Amino acid sequence: MVPVNYYIILSAILFTLGALGVLVRRNPLIMFMSIELMLNAANLAMVAFSSVNHSFSGQIFVFFVIAVAAAEVAVGLALIVQIFKSKHTINVDDVNSLKG
């Protein structure tokens, strides 16, 4: 059996990589993938703690987080497509205003 500390360490590493991806990269697609990585790291920690406590509440919460994350990706990709259509670029530094 794998100790829960290993899951928490892996979760912290994944969350750190996701945070660095959001802070360093300027491509919105990479930023969305990094946000998803951070959400999955938090989900891993919740499932690990849920297994330690022998309850299903963490796993149920993770299910709802995954559903909300899927909706967030759909809306985010739609926004990226619309910004690309109007500005002809998706670089975050070039798109600094919401004016048409």
Jmol script that loads the backbone (N, CA, C; Angstrom):
load data "model"
ATOM      1  N   MET A   1       0.841  -1.178   0.000  1.00  0.00           N
ATOM      2  CA  MET A   1       0.000   0.000   0.000  1.00  0.00           C
ATOM      3  C   MET A   1       0.891   1.248   0.000  1.00  0.00           C
ATOM      4  N   VAL A   2       0.539   2.201  -0.834  1.00  0.00           N
ATOM      5  CA  VAL A   2       1.314   3.434  -0.971  1.00  0.00           C
ATOM      6  C   VAL A   2       0.888   4.411   0.130  1.00  0.00           C
ATOM      7  N   PRO A   3       1.829   4.991   0.859  1.00  0.00           N
ATOM      8  CA  PRO A   3       1.459   5.959   1.903  1.00  0.00           C
ATOM      9  C   PRO A   3       0.836   7.217   1.302  1.00  0.00           C
ATOM     10  N   VAL A   4      -0.014   7.863   2.080  1.00  0.00           N
ATOM     11  CA  VAL A   4      -0.714   9.048   1.599  1.00  0.00           C
ATOM     12  C   VAL A   4       0.254  10.215   1.395  1.00  0.00           C
ATOM     13  N   ASN A   5       1.386  10.188   2.082  1.00  0.00           N
ATOM     14  CA  ASN A   5       2.362  11.268   1.915  1.00  0.00           C
ATOM     15  C   ASN A   5       2.867  11.352   0.484  1.00  0.00           C
ATOM     16  N   TYR A   6       3.014  10.221  -0.178  1.00  0.00           N
ATOM     17  CA  TYR A   6       3.473  10.223  -1.565  1.00  0.00           C
ATOM     18  C   TYR A   6       2.460  10.910  -2.481  1.00  0.00           C
ATOM     19  N   TYR A   7       1.188  10.673  -2.244  1.00  0.00           N
ATOM     20  CA  TYR A   7       0.146  11.322  -3.037  1.00  0.00           C
ATOM     21  C   TYR A   7       0.145  12.833  -2.811  1.00  0.00           C
ATOM     22  N   ILE A   8       0.356  13.239  -1.568  1.00  0.00           N
ATOM     23  CA  ILE A   8       0.356  14.667  -1.268  1.00  0.00           C
ATOM     24  C   ILE A   8       1.587  15.340  -1.869  1.00  0.00           C
ATOM     25  N   ILE A   9       2.721  14.677  -1.831  1.00  0.00           N
ATOM     26  CA  ILE A   9       3.927  15.236  -2.451  1.00  0.00           C
ATOM     27  C   ILE A   9       3.743  15.350  -3.959  1.00  0.00           C
ATOM     28  N   LEU A  10       3.187  14.317  -4.586  1.00  0.00           N
ATOM     29  CA  LEU A  10       2.912  14.379  -6.023  1.00  0.00           C
ATOM     30  C   LEU A  10       1.921  15.491  -6.347  1.00  0.00           C
ATOM     31  N   SER A  11       0.915  15.642  -5.514  1.00  0.00           N
ATOM     32  CA  SER A  11      -0.068  16.708  -5.713  1.00  0.00           C
ATOM     33  C   SER A  11       0.586  18.084  -5.608  1.00  0.00           C
ATOM     34  N   ALA A  12       1.476  18.264  -4.652  1.00  0.00           N
ATOM     35  CA  ALA A  12       2.172  19.545  -4.498  1.00  0.00           C
ATOM     36  C   ALA A  12       3.067  19.834  -5.696  1.00  0.00           C
ATOM     37  N   ILE A  13       3.745  18.803  -6.209  1.00  0.00           N
ATOM     38  CA  ILE A  13       4.604  18.990  -7.379  1.00  0.00           C
ATOM     39  C   ILE A  13       3.772  19.365  -8.601  1.00  0.00           C
ATOM     40  N   LEU A  14       2.655  18.682  -8.813  1.00  0.00           N
ATOM     41  CA  LEU A  14       1.786  18.995  -9.951  1.00  0.00           C
ATOM     42  C   LEU A  14       1.207  20.404  -9.837  1.00  0.00           C
ATOM     43  N   PHE A  15       0.814  20.785  -8.619  1.00  0.00           N
ATOM     44  CA  PHE A  15       0.250  22.122  -8.428  1.00  0.00           C
ATOM     45  C   PHE A  15       1.311  23.191  -8.687  1.00  0.00           C
ATOM     46  N   THR A  16       2.533  22.947  -8.255  1.00  0.00           N
ATOM     47  CA  THR A  16       3.614  23.897  -8.489  1.00  0.00           C
ATOM     48  C   THR A  16       3.927  24.035  -9.977  1.00  0.00           C
ATOM     49  N   LEU A  17       3.936  22.914 -10.690  1.00  0.00           N
ATOM     50  CA  LEU A  17       4.159  22.975 -12.138  1.00  0.00           C
ATOM     51  C   LEU A  17       3.042  23.743 -12.840  1.00  0.00           C
ATOM     52  N   GLY A  18       1.807  23.544 -12.392  1.00  0.00           N
ATOM     53  CA  GLY A  18       0.692  24.282 -12.974  1.00  0.00           C
ATOM     54  C   GLY A  18       0.777  25.771 -12.685  1.00  0.00           C
ATOM     55  N   ALA A  19       1.145  26.125 -11.464  1.00  0.00           N
ATOM     56  CA  ALA A  19       1.273  27.539 -11.118  1.00  0.00           C
ATOM     57  C   ALA A  19       2.398  28.195 -11.909  1.00  0.00           C
ATOM     58  N   LEU A  20       3.507  27.492 -12.078  1.00  0.00           N
ATOM     59  CA  LEU A  20       4.593  28.033 -12.892  1.00  0.00           C
ATOM     60  C   LEU A  20       4.171  28.191 -14.350  1.00  0.00           C
ATOM     61  N   GLY A  21       3.367  27.255 -14.848  1.00  0.00           N
ATOM     62  CA  GLY A  21       2.875  27.362 -16.218  1.00  0.00           C
ATOM     63  C   GLY A  21       1.992  28.573 -16.424  1.00  0.00           C
ATOM     64  N   VAL A  22       1.175  28.893 -15.430  1.00  0.00           N
ATOM     65  CA  VAL A  22       0.314  30.075 -15.545  1.00  0.00           C
ATOM     66  C   VAL A  22       1.139  31.354 -15.459  1.00  0.00           C
ATOM     67  N   LEU A  23       2.122  31.372 -14.587  1.00  0.00           N
ATOM     68  CA  LEU A  23       2.901  32.586 -14.378  1.00  0.00           C
ATOM     69  C   LEU A  23       3.925  32.849 -15.472  1.00  0.00           C
ATOM     70  N   VAL A  24       4.485  31.800 -16.056  1.00  0.00           N
ATOM     71  CA  VAL A  24       5.584  31.973 -16.998  1.00  0.00           C
ATOM     72  C   VAL A  24       5.102  32.067 -18.441  1.00  0.00           C
ATOM     73  N   ARG A  25       4.173  31.218 -18.836  1.00  0.00           N
ATOM     74  CA  ARG A  25       3.758  31.150 -20.236  1.00  0.00           C
ATOM     75  C   ARG A  25       2.747  32.245 -20.546  1.00  0.00           C
ATOM     76  N   ARG A  26       2.763  32.730 -21.775  1.00  0.00           N
ATOM     77  CA  ARG A  26       1.853  33.786 -22.201  1.00  0.00           C
ATOM     78  C   ARG A  26       0.828  33.288 -23.218  1.00  0.00           C
ATOM     79  N   ASN A  27       0.816  32.029 -23.514  1.00  0.00           N
ATOM     80  CA  ASN A  27      -0.153  31.454 -24.442  1.00  0.00           C
ATOM     81  C   ASN A  27      -1.388  31.027 -23.642  1.00  0.00           C
ATOM     82  N   PRO A  28      -2.582  31.497 -24.013  1.00  0.00           N
ATOM     83  CA  PRO A  28      -3.769  31.160 -23.220  1.00  0.00           C
ATOM     84  C   PRO A  28      -4.092  29.667 -23.200  1.00  0.00           C
ATOM     85  N   LEU A  29      -3.761  28.945 -24.256  1.00  0.00           N
ATOM     86  CA  LEU A  29      -4.014  27.505 -24.247  1.00  0.00           C
ATOM     87  C   LEU A  29      -3.137  26.805 -23.217  1.00  0.00           C
ATOM     88  N   ILE A  30      -1.882  27.201 -23.136  1.00  0.00           N
ATOM     89  CA  ILE A  30      -0.978  26.638 -22.132  1.00  0.00           C
ATOM     90  C   ILE A  30      -1.438  27.048 -20.739  1.00  0.00           C
ATOM     91  N   MET A  31      -1.940  28.276 -20.612  1.00  0.00           N
ATOM     92  CA  MET A  31      -2.432  28.733 -19.311  1.00  0.00           C
ATOM     93  C   MET A  31      -3.637  27.915 -18.867  1.00  0.00           C
ATOM     94  N   PHE A  32      -4.551  27.617 -19.786  1.00  0.00           N
ATOM     95  CA  PHE A  32      -5.708  26.780 -19.445  1.00  0.00           C
ATOM     96  C   PHE A  32      -5.275  25.365 -19.062  1.00  0.00           C
ATOM     97  N   MET A  33      -4.302  24.820 -19.783  1.00  0.00           N
ATOM     98  CA  MET A  33      -3.812  23.489 -19.427  1.00  0.00           C
ATOM     99  C   MET A  33      -3.149  23.500 -18.055  1.00  0.00           C
ATOM    100  N   SER A  34      -2.468  24.585 -17.726  1.00  0.00           N
ATOM    101  CA  SER A  34      -1.837  24.696 -16.414  1.00  0.00           C
ATOM    102  C   SER A  34      -2.878  24.818 -15.305  1.00  0.00           C
ATOM    103  N   ILE A  35      -3.953  25.529 -15.574  1.00  0.00           N
ATOM    104  CA  ILE A  35      -5.037  25.629 -14.590  1.00  0.00           C
ATOM    105  C   ILE A  35      -5.680  24.266 -14.376  1.00  0.00           C
ATOM    106  N   GLU A  36      -5.855  23.522 -15.454  1.00  0.00           N
ATOM    107  CA  GLU A  36      -6.398  22.171 -15.324  1.00  0.00           C
ATOM    108  C   GLU A  36      -5.456  21.272 -14.528  1.00  0.00           C
ATOM    109  N   LEU A  37      -4.159  21.452 -14.714  1.00  0.00           N
ATOM    110  CA  LEU A  37      -3.181  20.679 -13.951  1.00  0.00           C
ATOM    111  C   LEU A  37      -3.288  21.001 -12.460  1.00  0.00           C
ATOM    112  N   MET A  38      -3.494  22.272 -12.138  1.00  0.00           N
ATOM    113  CA  MET A  38      -3.658  22.656 -10.733  1.00  0.00           C
ATOM    114  C   MET A  38      -4.944  22.076 -10.151  1.00  0.00           C
ATOM    115  N   LEU A  39      -6.023  22.080 -10.938  1.00  0.00           N
ATOM    116  CA  LEU A  39      -7.280  21.486 -10.459  1.00  0.00           C
ATOM    117  C   LEU A  39      -7.127  19.989 -10.226  1.00  0.00           C
ATOM    118  N   ASN A  40      -6.424  19.311 -11.129  1.00  0.00           N
ATOM    119  CA  ASN A  40      -6.208  17.878 -10.955  1.00  0.00           C
ATOM    120  C   ASN A  40      -5.308  17.576  -9.760  1.00  0.00           C
ATOM    121  N   ALA A  41      -4.355  18.451  -9.483  1.00  0.00           N
ATOM    122  CA  ALA A  41      -3.520  18.275  -8.297  1.00  0.00           C
ATOM    123  C   ALA A  41      -4.362  18.402  -7.030  1.00  0.00           C
ATOM    124  N   ALA A  42      -5.261  19.373  -7.006  1.00  0.00           N
ATOM    125  CA  ALA A  42      -6.145  19.514  -5.848  1.00  0.00           C
ATOM    126  C   ALA A  42      -7.082  18.316  -5.735  1.00  0.00           C
ATOM    127  N   ASN A  43      -7.553  17.807  -6.870  1.00  0.00           N
ATOM    128  CA  ASN A  43      -8.406  16.621  -6.851  1.00  0.00           C
ATOM    129  C   ASN A  43      -7.664  15.409  -6.297  1.00  0.00           C
ATOM    130  N   LEU A  44      -6.406  15.258  -6.672  1.00  0.00           N
ATOM    131  CA  LEU A  44      -5.606  14.145  -6.162  1.00  0.00           C
ATOM    132  C   LEU A  44      -5.451  14.237  -4.647  1.00  0.00           C
ATOM    133  N   ALA A  45      -5.225  15.437  -4.141  1.00  0.00           N
ATOM    134  CA  ALA A  45      -5.094  15.615  -2.692  1.00  0.00           C
ATOM    135  C   ALA A  45      -6.417  15.307  -1.985  1.00  0.00           C
ATOM    136  N   MET A  46      -7.533  15.742  -2.577  1.00  0.00           N
ATOM    137  CA  MET A  46      -8.836  15.464  -1.950  1.00  0.00           C
ATOM    138  C   MET A  46      -9.139  13.969  -1.919  1.00  0.00           C
ATOM    139  N   VAL A  47      -8.827  13.263  -2.998  1.00  0.00           N
ATOM    140  CA  VAL A  47      -9.069  11.818  -3.024  1.00  0.00           C
ATOM    141  C   VAL A  47      -8.149  11.107  -2.035  1.00  0.00           C
ATOM    142  N   ALA A  48      -6.913  11.572  -1.917  1.00  0.00           N
ATOM    143  CA  ALA A  48      -5.981  10.959  -0.962  1.00  0.00           C
ATOM    144  C   ALA A  48      -6.472  11.134   0.467  1.00  0.00           C
ATOM    145  N   PHE A  49      -6.901  12.342   0.807  1.00  0.00           N
ATOM    146  CA  PHE A  49      -7.414  12.568   2.159  1.00  0.00           C
ATOM    147  C   PHE A  49      -8.727  11.834   2.390  1.00  0.00           C
ATOM    148  N   SER A  50      -9.532  11.705   1.344  1.00  0.00           N
ATOM    149  CA  SER A  50     -10.788  10.970   1.461  1.00  0.00           C
ATOM    150  C   SER A  50     -10.533   9.494   1.728  1.00  0.00           C
ATOM    151  N   SER A  51      -9.504   8.945   1.099  1.00  0.00           N
ATOM    152  CA  SER A  51      -9.207   7.532   1.340  1.00  0.00           C
ATOM    153  C   SER A  51      -8.660   7.305   2.748  1.00  0.00           C
ATOM    154  N   VAL A  52      -7.939   8.279   3.280  1.00  0.00           N
ATOM    155  CA  VAL A  52      -7.435   8.160   4.645  1.00  0.00           C
ATOM    156  C   VAL A  52      -8.585   8.187   5.648  1.00  0.00           C
ATOM    157  N   ASN A  53      -9.567   9.035   5.391  1.00  0.00           N
ATOM    158  CA  ASN A  53     -10.712   9.167   6.296  1.00  0.00           C
ATOM    159  C   ASN A  53     -11.788   8.120   6.050  1.00  0.00           C
ATOM    160  N   HIS A  54     -11.618   7.279   5.044  1.00  0.00           N
ATOM    161  CA  HIS A  54     -12.583   6.224   4.700  1.00  0.00           C
ATOM    162  C   HIS A  54     -13.985   6.792   4.453  1.00  0.00           C
ATOM    163  N   SER A  55     -14.036   7.852   3.657  1.00  0.00           N
ATOM    164  CA  SER A  55     -15.324   8.438   3.286  1.00  0.00           C
ATOM    165  C   SER A  55     -15.318   8.725   1.782  1.00  0.00           C
ATOM    166  N   PHE A  56     -16.506   8.879   1.250  1.00  0.00           N
ATOM    167  CA  PHE A  56     -16.654   9.159  -0.171  1.00  0.00           C
ATOM    168  C   PHE A  56     -16.921  10.634  -0.450  1.00  0.00           C
ATOM    169  N   SER A  57     -16.937  11.467   0.573  1.00  0.00           N
ATOM    170  CA  SER A  57     -17.283  12.873   0.367  1.00  0.00           C
ATOM    171  C   SER A  57     -16.250  13.585  -0.502  1.00  0.00           C
ATOM    172  N   GLY A  58     -14.970  13.285  -0.334  1.00  0.00           N
ATOM    173  CA  GLY A  58     -13.940  13.899  -1.172  1.00  0.00           C
ATOM    174  C   GLY A  58     -14.060  13.475  -2.616  1.00  0.00           C
ATOM    175  N   GLN A  59     -14.395  12.213  -2.852  1.00  0.00           N
ATOM    176  CA  GLN A  59     -14.537  11.727  -4.221  1.00  0.00           C
ATOM    177  C   GLN A  59     -15.758  12.327  -4.900  1.00  0.00           C
ATOM    178  N   ILE A  60     -16.810  12.544  -4.152  1.00  0.00           N
ATOM    179  CA  ILE A  60     -18.004  13.189  -4.716  1.00  0.00           C
ATOM    180  C   ILE A  60     -17.698  14.635  -5.061  1.00  0.00           C
ATOM    181  N   PHE A  61     -16.950  15.312  -4.189  1.00  0.00           N
ATOM    182  CA  PHE A  61     -16.573  16.697  -4.452  1.00  0.00           C
ATOM    183  C   PHE A  61     -15.674  16.782  -5.694  1.00  0.00           C
ATOM    184  N   VAL A  62     -14.786  15.817  -5.856  1.00  0.00           N
ATOM    185  CA  VAL A  62     -13.906  15.778  -7.030  1.00  0.00           C
ATOM    186  C   VAL A  62     -14.720  15.614  -8.304  1.00  0.00           C
ATOM    187  N   PHE A  63     -15.768  14.823  -8.263  1.00  0.00           N
ATOM    188  CA  PHE A  63     -16.636  14.655  -9.425  1.00  0.00           C
ATOM    189  C   PHE A  63     -17.234  15.991  -9.852  1.00  0.00           C
ATOM    190  N   PHE A  64     -17.694  16.786  -8.898  1.00  0.00           N
ATOM    191  CA  PHE A  64     -18.271  18.089  -9.234  1.00  0.00           C
ATOM    192  C   PHE A  64     -17.204  19.068  -9.714  1.00  0.00           C
ATOM    193  N   VAL A  65     -16.002  18.996  -9.164  1.00  0.00           N
ATOM    194  CA  VAL A  65     -14.915  19.858  -9.628  1.00  0.00           C
ATOM    195  C   VAL A  65     -14.560  19.535 -11.074  1.00  0.00           C
ATOM    196  N   ILE A  66     -14.528  18.265 -11.423  1.00  0.00           N
ATOM    197  CA  ILE A  66     -14.232  17.876 -12.802  1.00  0.00           C
ATOM    198  C   ILE A  66     -15.325  18.375 -13.750  1.00  0.00           C
ATOM    199  N   ALA A  67     -16.576  18.314 -13.331  1.00  0.00           N
ATOM    200  CA  ALA A  67     -17.676  18.805 -14.171  1.00  0.00           C
ATOM    201  C   ALA A  67     -17.569  20.313 -14.385  1.00  0.00           C
ATOM    202  N   VAL A  68     -17.253  21.056 -13.343  1.00  0.00           N
ATOM    203  CA  VAL A  68     -17.106  22.508 -13.471  1.00  0.00           C
ATOM    204  C   VAL A  68     -15.879  22.838 -14.315  1.00  0.00           C
ATOM    205  N   ALA A  69     -14.811  22.077 -14.184  1.00  0.00           N
ATOM    206  CA  ALA A  69     -13.609  22.306 -14.985  1.00  0.00           C
ATOM    207  C   ALA A  69     -13.881  22.077 -16.466  1.00  0.00           C
ATOM    208  N   ALA A  70     -14.694  21.091 -16.789  1.00  0.00           N
ATOM    209  CA  ALA A  70     -15.042  20.849 -18.191  1.00  0.00           C
ATOM    210  C   ALA A  70     -15.837  22.023 -18.763  1.00  0.00           C
ATOM    211  N   ALA A  71     -16.749  22.565 -17.984  1.00  0.00           N
ATOM    212  CA  ALA A  71     -17.502  23.732 -18.438  1.00  0.00           C
ATOM    213  C   ALA A  71     -16.587  24.948 -18.582  1.00  0.00           C
ATOM    214  N   GLU A  72     -15.631  25.089 -17.673  1.00  0.00           N
ATOM    215  CA  GLU A  72     -14.688  26.207 -17.732  1.00  0.00           C
ATOM    216  C   GLU A  72     -13.835  26.128 -18.990  1.00  0.00           C
ATOM    217  N   VAL A  73     -13.417  24.936 -19.363  1.00  0.00           N
ATOM    218  CA  VAL A  73     -12.608  24.772 -20.577  1.00  0.00           C
ATOM    219  C   VAL A  73     -13.436  25.106 -21.809  1.00  0.00           C
ATOM    220  N   ALA A  74     -14.680  24.690 -21.835  1.00  0.00           N
ATOM    221  CA  ALA A  74     -15.526  24.976 -22.999  1.00  0.00           C
ATOM    222  C   ALA A  74     -15.726  26.479 -23.169  1.00  0.00           C
ATOM    223  N   VAL A  75     -15.996  27.181 -22.091  1.00  0.00           N
ATOM    224  CA  VAL A  75     -16.188  28.635 -22.168  1.00  0.00           C
ATOM    225  C   VAL A  75     -14.866  29.323 -22.500  1.00  0.00           C
ATOM    226  N   GLY A  76     -13.774  28.873 -21.895  1.00  0.00           N
ATOM    227  CA  GLY A  76     -12.475  29.484 -22.162  1.00  0.00           C
ATOM    228  C   GLY A  76     -12.041  29.321 -23.606  1.00  0.00           C
ATOM    229  N   LEU A  77     -12.234  28.140 -24.170  1.00  0.00           N
ATOM    230  CA  LEU A  77     -11.868  27.933 -25.573  1.00  0.00           C
ATOM    231  C   LEU A  77     -12.737  28.756 -26.510  1.00  0.00           C
ATOM    232  N   ALA A  78     -14.005  28.913 -26.174  1.00  0.00           N
ATOM    233  CA  ALA A  78     -14.873  29.770 -26.989  1.00  0.00           C
ATOM    234  C   ALA A  78     -14.394  31.222 -26.938  1.00  0.00           C
ATOM    235  N   LEU A  79     -13.971  31.680 -25.776  1.00  0.00           N
ATOM    236  CA  LEU A  79     -13.438  33.041 -25.667  1.00  0.00           C
ATOM    237  C   LEU A  79     -12.144  33.200 -26.457  1.00  0.00           C
ATOM    238  N   ILE A  80     -11.286  32.202 -26.408  1.00  0.00           N
ATOM    239  CA  ILE A  80     -10.026  32.273 -27.149  1.00  0.00           C
ATOM    240  C   ILE A  80     -10.292  32.333 -28.648  1.00  0.00           C
ATOM    241  N   VAL A  81     -11.246  31.553 -29.126  1.00  0.00           N
ATOM    242  CA  VAL A  81     -11.576  31.570 -30.560  1.00  0.00           C
ATOM    243  C   VAL A  81     -12.116  32.936 -30.970  1.00  0.00           C
ATOM    244  N   GLN A  82     -12.972  33.526 -30.153  1.00  0.00           N
ATOM    245  CA  GLN A  82     -13.529  34.838 -30.485  1.00  0.00           C
ATOM    246  C   GLN A  82     -12.463  35.933 -30.435  1.00  0.00           C
ATOM    247  N   ILE A  83     -11.567  35.853 -29.471  1.00  0.00           N
ATOM    248  CA  ILE A  83     -10.479  36.838 -29.409  1.00  0.00           C
ATOM    249  C   ILE A  83      -9.563  36.689 -30.610  1.00  0.00           C
ATOM    250  N   PHE A  84      -9.295  35.452 -31.038  1.00  0.00           N
ATOM    251  CA  PHE A  84      -8.453  35.245 -32.211  1.00  0.00           C
ATOM    252  C   PHE A  84      -9.121  35.787 -33.468  1.00  0.00           C
ATOM    253  N   LYS A  85     -10.449  35.637 -33.561  1.00  0.00           N
ATOM    254  CA  LYS A  85     -11.157  36.153 -34.733  1.00  0.00           C
ATOM    255  C   LYS A  85     -11.084  37.671 -34.813  1.00  0.00           C
ATOM    256  N   SER A  86     -11.149  38.336 -33.666  1.00  0.00           N
ATOM    257  CA  SER A  86     -11.167  39.800 -33.706  1.00  0.00           C
ATOM    258  C   SER A  86      -9.765  40.411 -33.691  1.00  0.00           C
ATOM    259  N   LYS A  87      -8.824  39.849 -32.952  1.00  0.00           N
ATOM    260  CA  LYS A  87      -7.489  40.442 -32.806  1.00  0.00           C
ATOM    261  C   LYS A  87      -6.424  39.791 -33.683  1.00  0.00           C
ATOM    262  N   HIS A  88      -6.700  38.609 -34.237  1.00  0.00           N
ATOM    263  CA  HIS A  88      -5.754  37.837 -35.055  1.00  0.00           C
ATOM    264  C   HIS A  88      -4.492  37.456 -34.286  1.00  0.00           C
ATOM    265  N   THR A  89      -4.594  37.364 -32.983  1.00  0.00           N
ATOM    266  CA  THR A  89      -3.514  36.871 -32.137  1.00  0.00           C
ATOM    267  C   THR A  89      -4.131  36.347 -30.841  1.00  0.00           C
ATOM    268  N   ILE A  90      -3.441  35.405 -30.215  1.00  0.00           N
ATOM    269  CA  ILE A  90      -3.928  34.920 -28.923  1.00  0.00           C
ATOM    270  C   ILE A  90      -2.887  35.131 -27.834  1.00  0.00           C
ATOM    271  N   ASN A  91      -1.854  35.925 -28.132  1.00  0.00           N
ATOM    272  CA  ASN A  91      -0.847  36.232 -27.135  1.00  0.00           C
ATOM    273  C   ASN A  91      -1.468  37.130 -26.063  1.00  0.00           C
ATOM    274  N   VAL A  92      -1.277  36.775 -24.813  1.00  0.00           N
ATOM    275  CA  VAL A  92      -1.911  37.500 -23.718  1.00  0.00           C
ATOM    276  C   VAL A  92      -1.375  38.926 -23.610  1.00  0.00           C
ATOM    277  N   ASP A  93      -0.104  39.129 -23.918  1.00  0.00           N
ATOM    278  CA  ASP A  93       0.474  40.472 -23.836  1.00  0.00           C
ATOM    279  C   ASP A  93      -0.064  41.398 -24.919  1.00  0.00           C
ATOM    280  N   ASP A  94      -0.399  40.844 -26.086  1.00  0.00           N
ATOM    281  CA  ASP A  94      -0.927  41.660 -27.180  1.00  0.00           C
ATOM    282  C   ASP A  94      -2.396  42.016 -26.981  1.00  0.00           C
ATOM    283  N   VAL A  95      -3.134  41.182 -26.286  1.00  0.00           N
ATOM    284  CA  VAL A  95      -4.559  41.415 -26.043  1.00  0.00           C
ATOM    285  C   VAL A  95      -4.668  42.022 -24.644  1.00  0.00           C
ATOM    286  N   ASN A  96      -4.631  43.347 -24.580  1.00  0.00           N
ATOM    287  CA  ASN A  96      -4.633  43.992 -23.272  1.00  0.00           C
ATOM    288  C   ASN A  96      -5.929  44.725 -22.949  1.00  0.00           C
ATOM    289  N   SER A  97      -6.863  44.735 -23.858  1.00  0.00           N
ATOM    290  CA  SER A  97      -8.144  45.393 -23.570  1.00  0.00           C
ATOM    291  C   SER A  97      -9.273  44.549 -24.135  1.00  0.00           C
ATOM    292  N   LEU A  98     -10.459  44.776 -23.603  1.00  0.00           N
ATOM    293  CA  LEU A  98     -11.634  44.056 -24.083  1.00  0.00           C
ATOM    294  C   LEU A  98     -12.433  44.869 -25.093  1.00  0.00           C
ATOM    295  N   LYS A  99     -11.878  45.960 -25.560  1.00  0.00           N
ATOM    296  CA  LYS A  99     -12.557  46.761 -26.559  1.00  0.00           C
ATOM    297  C   LYS A  99     -12.520  46.049 -27.909  1.00  0.00           C
ATOM    298  N   GLY A 100     -13.571  46.226 -28.708  1.00  0.00           N
ATOM    299  CA  GLY A 100     -13.643  45.585 -30.014  1.00  0.00           C
ATOM    300  C   GLY A 100     -12.819  46.280 -30.993  1.00  0.00           C
TER     301      GLY A 100
END
end "model"
wireframe off; spacefill off
backbone 0.3
color backbone group
